[in-house]
Structures are given as structure tokens and as C-alpha cells.
Amino acid sequence: MIHSASDDTAIDVAIIGAGFAGLNAARELEKRGLRVQVLEARDRVGGRSRPGQLNGVTIDTGGQWVGVGHERLTRLAQEAGAALVPQYGKGRKVLQVDGKARTYTGLIPPVSPRALIEMQLALVALRHLQKKVDAARPWESALAPLDNETLASWQKRWLRSRGARAIFDIGVRAVFCARPGQLSMLHFLSYLAANHSFDYLISAEGGAQAATVQGGMHQLTTHLARQLRTPVLLEAPVMRLEQSDTGVVVTHGKGTLRATRVIVAMAPSMARKIAGDPVHTARDKLGERMPMGSVIKCLVAYATPFWREQGLSGEFVSDTAPFSPVFDHSPADGSCGILVGFFDGPEALRWSGDPDGRRRAVIESLVAAFGPAAATPVDYIDHDWIADPWSEGCYVGLPAPGALTELGRALRAPHGRVHWAGTETATAWTGYIEGALASGEAAAQEVALALQAER
Ligand SMILES: Cc1cc2nc3c(=O)[nH]c(=O)nc-3n(C[C@H](O)[C@H](O)[C@H](O)COP(=O)(O)OP(=O)(O)OC[C@H]3O[C@@H](n4cnc5c(N)ncnc54)[C@H](O)[C@@H]3O)c2cc1C
């Protein structure tokens, strides 16, 4: 897969980052007959999608679910010959609030009637507010002043009961890997506008966690990479982009190359580490004020999916246990049982750098949810995305309060010959693989038009 790039290599477009966004941009540009080179810092393609092996099963230690409406991703899976498997959801779910675990079926969690009413009113209010925000330009909406407010302060006004706050917090942490106090209310609404609704984002059936890819999500990036005429140049971190009137000199770990245009396809917080001449102060500052969420993803294998025999679906959410949410991710062939879950937000920060401690915390959380049978796994794997130097956290970059209104315009606007992609730049399905694919398409279209205009 490694291509030798010499100093005098001259191409149409250099694409930096071999995640879904960069690979899809490359594919679109090659379709138009352009000469493209993808440069990737890691020794693999996929970025925030990453494979792993657990008890002989290939699993995803990064992005995993295909949501309802993720059409590009669904088409890509079909094209790669990978089946989509609906998320297992038969049986009772476990909810733990203030240390007390209760099981339930359906969509209504076992909390007080007051908490349920408050939650419903808040969801209706959010649906109403998100309609007023254009996800492509939230800073221009009438609600732009909400960029100075955090989700926590909004939540405090709408949710007063303990149960409602606990459930809302669990949902926010699961979606953003951050506390409500870290999130700009404007960004929160823009994210909901780009991704259907809050209920959609926290749901499996009919929502963002509807299905998984048999054989793993990661195979889809391998599929995209294999189709490229010019192989991805791996282990080639880009350090510097130097623009002139005719092109860009790209300095990377294996040399330099010249391209007429460049697409930087990664989160803004990573993009700002690439030195630019000329410097793009606003984009760099935006990257600084858009840190990644905090998450550690863990998968635990058992000899059988024993929770199913107890009438449980494997879904567990908690405001008490450090490891939550959890879902059943057992292979369809029944060869073993697998639970997948997350340390998110503050819990991820707490357990980052302590692999033994967090493994114990995972098992303790699962025993609290599913009983003593959870104490004897046959295999375990995790990935600490905070400690991963080419992501520095996940799932997505989170604009701090004030950042969108002050600097949001720099998110997508080209900087001379440098264009931007990556799920953070998507105007729909932002934060998700679908958004990454769409952003790659949009950047490719922008670059193709710019090249055409220059010829
Ligand atoms: C644990 C986890 C669970 C998730 N779950 C889901 C899910 O279920 N469904 C879903 O749709 N999404 C999920 N996501 C989010 C999804 O994975 C991302 O939205 C998507 O993969 C982003 O793709 P991207 O191409 O925009 O960015 P990335 O995948 O981050 O690609 C950027 C690439 O740029 C490279 N790079 C960085 N700096 C440089 C440099 N200087 N030079 C060269 N290369 C560089 C990186 O190594 C990386 O390969 C999850 C993410 C994580 C981590």
C-alpha cells in the first residue's frame, strides 16, 4: 500500500487524512479523472473507525453503528458486500439511577411521572428550537445568542426532578462524550438539526444505533482505499502546507509533494497542528476552541450471551456505574456473547491511562447490571481514544460556548488553495460516518469546480 513520493511529485489534489471523509473525497476526485494522493499519519486507514479482535471475532473499537437515514453509508456497505445487522434489542433494558437498578421494556424509562413529563416537555421544546437553527450556518440563526449559554443552564430551567436530569445527562454524555456544562446551547441545537432529533440520537430502533456492519465498519474504509488508483501513503504525517499562486507544497513525514489544491480531512483540532503559510488564524483558533469529546470504548466477550437467558436485552444505562451505556454486540453465529460499552465524558478522563483499573471498573459495572455471570469474561479489548495521538479524543469536535458565533465561518470556507472536509464540517449527519462521507463529497465538488475555473 505504500507509495513512494519524491520531491518533484506534482498532482492535482493532495488529501490529508484517510478516514471516511478523505477516502471518499479521493474517490470522487479520481472519478473525475484527477490525480490524487491521500496522505495518512497512521499505519492504517480508517481514522476514527478502527478494527480489533475479540475472542476470534473482528469487532470495531471505533465507529460502529449505521443510523436510519445514513444512506451513503448503507450504499457503501452494500457495495462492499457487507450485510447490516439490526441492533439486538429483545428483552428488558436496565436503567440504574442513584445506584438503584431497574429493568423495563419499551421506550418509557422507570422514573417518576414528574420526571417523565419534564422529559417530554423538554424534548418537545428542543424539537421546536432546533427547527430555528440552520445546521450549515448556526451563527446566522435568530438563536445565535444561545452560543453564550451552555446546555447545562438550559437544562436547569427545564428539568428540575432528579430522574429527568439523570436521564438527560446520560443521553448527552452518550452522544457527545462530554458534560452538558461543556456544550454551547447553539451547538447542541445545531447538532440536533443536523441529526434529526435528540430522541433519534439516543435510540437504537429507528435511531442512530439501528444496525451494525457484519465483519466490522472498518472494512468499508479498506474497501474505499483499495479502489483508489494511487494507493494511500501511510505513516506520512503532514507537517506543513505552503501556498503559492499556483499550488501548495505539502511537507510530510516521507518527503514533500506539490499539489494544485489540498483537502484537509480531519477534525479541526487536529488540522490546526499542521503549520500553514500563510497562517489561517481563525481556523487555527476554531480548532483550539473545538476540543474532542472524551471516550474509551470497551468490548467484553462471554462464552454465551447469558443476559438473553435472563430476558435482558444487554442494554444498560447508568448515572452511577462508570461504564455506560452498554449494548449487546454478540455475533450473529452465536459463537459467543459480546457486550460493547463506553466510558464517556468525565469517566473517560478518569480512567484514561489506567488500563487495569478500567478493566476492573468495566466488570464491576456489568456485574451491577447483569449479575454475577458478568464477572467471568473470556476476552476483553478496549481503545482509549483520548490517548490516541491522531484523534486526541472522540467522537467529534465540540465547539466551546462562543466559538461558533466568533469563528464558525472558518469551519468550511476554503483558505486559498486549502479546502476542508471531515465529519465536523458536514452540514447534515455531523459527527457521524455519514457526515464524514458527505463532507468528502462536498469538498471534492468544491475542489473540482475550483480546478475547472483555473484551467
Ligand atoms: C469510539 C467511537 C465510536 C463511534 N461510534 C460511531 C457510530 O456508531 N456511528 C457513526 O456513524 N460514527 C461513530 N463515531 C464517529 C465516526 O467514527 C467519525 O464521525 C468518523 O469516522 C470521522 O471520519 P473523518 O474522516 O471525518 O475523520 P477521521 O476518521 O478522524 O480521519 C482523519 C484522519 O486524518 C489523519 N490525520 C490526522 N492528522 C494528520 C496529519 N497531520 N497528517 C496526516 N494525517 C493526519 C488521522 O490519522 C485520521 O486517519 C464513533 C467514533 C468513535 C471514536
The ligand as an SDF file (V2000), in Angstrom:
LIG
                    3D

 53 58  0  0  0  0  0  0  0  0999 V2000
  -15.4400    5.0430   19.8470 C   0  0  0  0  0  0  0  0  0  0  0  0
  -16.1610    5.6860   18.6950 C   0  0  0  0  0  0  0  0  0  0  0  0
  -17.4590    5.3250   18.4020 C   0  0  0  0  0  0  0  0  0  0  0  0
  -18.1310    5.9420   17.3460 C   0  0  0  0  0  0  0  0  0  0  0  0
  -19.3700    5.4680   17.0050 N   0  0  0  0  0  0  0  0  0  0  0  0
  -19.9200    5.8610   15.8450 C   0  0  0  0  0  0  0  0  0  0  0  0
  -21.0450    5.1730   15.3330 C   0  0  0  0  0  0  0  0  0  0  0  0
  -21.5100    4.2140   15.9380 O   0  0  0  0  0  0  0  0  0  0  0  0
  -21.5760    5.5920   14.1470 N   0  0  0  0  0  0  0  0  0  0  0  0
  -21.0440    6.6400   13.4440 C   0  0  0  0  0  0  0  0  0  0  0  0
  -21.5600    6.9860   12.3670 O   0  0  0  0  0  0  0  0  0  0  0  0
  -19.9680    7.3010   13.9220 N   0  0  0  0  0  0  0  0  0  0  0  0
  -19.3750    6.9170   15.0810 C   0  0  0  0  0  0  0  0  0  0  0  0
  -18.2330    7.5050   15.5310 N   0  0  0  0  0  0  0  0  0  0  0  0
  -17.7440    8.7120   14.8330 C   0  0  0  0  0  0  0  0  0  0  0  0
  -17.1210    8.3350   13.4780 C   0  0  0  0  0  0  0  0  0  0  0  0
  -16.1720    7.3290   13.6690 O   0  0  0  0  0  0  0  0  0  0  0  0
  -16.4980    9.6010   12.8790 C   0  0  0  0  0  0  0  0  0  0  0  0
  -17.5120   10.5540   12.6760 O   0  0  0  0  0  0  0  0  0  0  0  0
  -15.8390    9.3690   11.5200 C   0  0  0  0  0  0  0  0  0  0  0  0
  -15.0890    8.1930   11.4840 O   0  0  0  0  0  0  0  0  0  0  0  0
  -14.9810   10.5810   11.1870 C   0  0  0  0  0  0  0  0  0  0  0  0
  -14.3380   10.4120    9.9350 O   0  0  0  0  0  0  0  0  0  0  0  0
  -13.4210   11.5700    9.3530 P   0  0  0  0  0  0  0  0  0  0  0  0
  -12.8940   11.0530    8.0760 O   0  0  0  0  0  0  0  0  0  0  0  0
  -14.1740   12.8370    9.3670 O   0  0  0  0  0  0  0  0  0  0  0  0
  -12.2440   11.7710   10.4070 O   0  0  0  0  0  0  0  0  0  0  0  0
  -11.1360   10.7360   10.9280 P   0  0  0  0  0  0  0  0  0  0  0  0
  -11.6720    9.3620   10.9090 O   0  0  0  0  0  0  0  0  0  0  0  0
  -10.6540   11.2680   12.2210 O   0  0  0  0  0  0  0  0  0  0  0  0
   -9.9920   10.8370    9.8300 O   0  0  0  0  0  0  0  0  0  0  0  0
   -8.9640   11.7890    9.9030 C   0  0  0  0  0  0  0  0  0  0  0  0
   -7.6580   11.1200    9.5330 C   0  0  0  0  0  0  0  0  0  0  0  0
   -6.6300   12.1140    9.4890 O   0  0  0  0  0  0  0  0  0  0  0  0
   -5.4460   11.5440    9.9900 C   0  0  0  0  0  0  0  0  0  0  0  0
   -4.5530   12.6370   10.3880 N   0  0  0  0  0  0  0  0  0  0  0  0
   -4.6410   13.4640   11.4490 C   0  0  0  0  0  0  0  0  0  0  0  0
   -3.6410   14.3600   11.4410 N   0  0  0  0  0  0  0  0  0  0  0  0
   -2.8970   14.1030   10.3310 C   0  0  0  0  0  0  0  0  0  0  0  0
   -1.7490   14.7010    9.7560 C   0  0  0  0  0  0  0  0  0  0  0  0
   -1.1320   15.7540   10.2900 N   0  0  0  0  0  0  0  0  0  0  0  0
   -1.2530   14.1600    8.6110 N   0  0  0  0  0  0  0  0  0  0  0  0
   -1.8460   13.0930    8.0120 C   0  0  0  0  0  0  0  0  0  0  0  0
   -2.9490   12.5070    8.5160 N   0  0  0  0  0  0  0  0  0  0  0  0
   -3.4720   13.0090    9.6610 C   0  0  0  0  0  0  0  0  0  0  0  0
   -5.9200   10.6650   11.1370 C   0  0  0  0  0  0  0  0  0  0  0  0
   -4.9630    9.6850   11.4650 O   0  0  0  0  0  0  0  0  0  0  0  0
   -7.1950   10.0830   10.5430 C   0  0  0  0  0  0  0  0  0  0  0  0
   -6.9450    8.8580    9.8860 O   0  0  0  0  0  0  0  0  0  0  0  0
  -17.5160    6.9450   16.5770 C   0  0  0  0  0  0  0  0  0  0  0  0
  -16.1920    7.3080   16.8740 C   0  0  0  0  0  0  0  0  0  0  0  0
  -15.5220    6.6780   17.9030 C   0  0  0  0  0  0  0  0  0  0  0  0
  -14.0900    7.0040   18.1510 C   0  0  0  0  0  0  0  0  0  0  0  0
  1  2  1  0
  2  3  1  0
  2 52  2  0
  3  4  2  0
  4  5  1  0
  4 50  1  0
  5  6  2  0
  6  7  1  0
  6 13  1  0
  7  8  2  0
  7  9  1  0
  9 10  1  0
 10 11  2  0
 10 12  1  0
 12 13  2  0
 13 14  1  0
 14 15  1  0
 14 50  1  0
 15 16  1  0
 16 17  1  0
 16 18  1  0
 18 19  1  0
 18 20  1  0
 20 21  1  0
 20 22  1  0
 22 23  1  0
 23 24  1  0
 24 25  2  0
 24 26  1  0
 24 27  1  0
 27 28  1  0
 28 29  2  0
 28 30  1  0
 28 31  1  0
 31 32  1  0
 32 33  1  0
 33 34  1  0
 33 48  1  0
 34 35  1  0
 35 36  1  0
 35 46  1  0
 36 37  1  0
 36 45  1  0
 37 38  2  0
 38 39  1  0
 39 40  1  0
 39 45  2  0
 40 41  1  0
 40 42  2  0
 42 43  1  0
 43 44  2  0
 44 45  1  0
 46 47  1  0
 46 48  1  0
 48 49  1  0
 50 51  2  0
 51 52  1  0
 52 53  1  0
M  END
$$$$
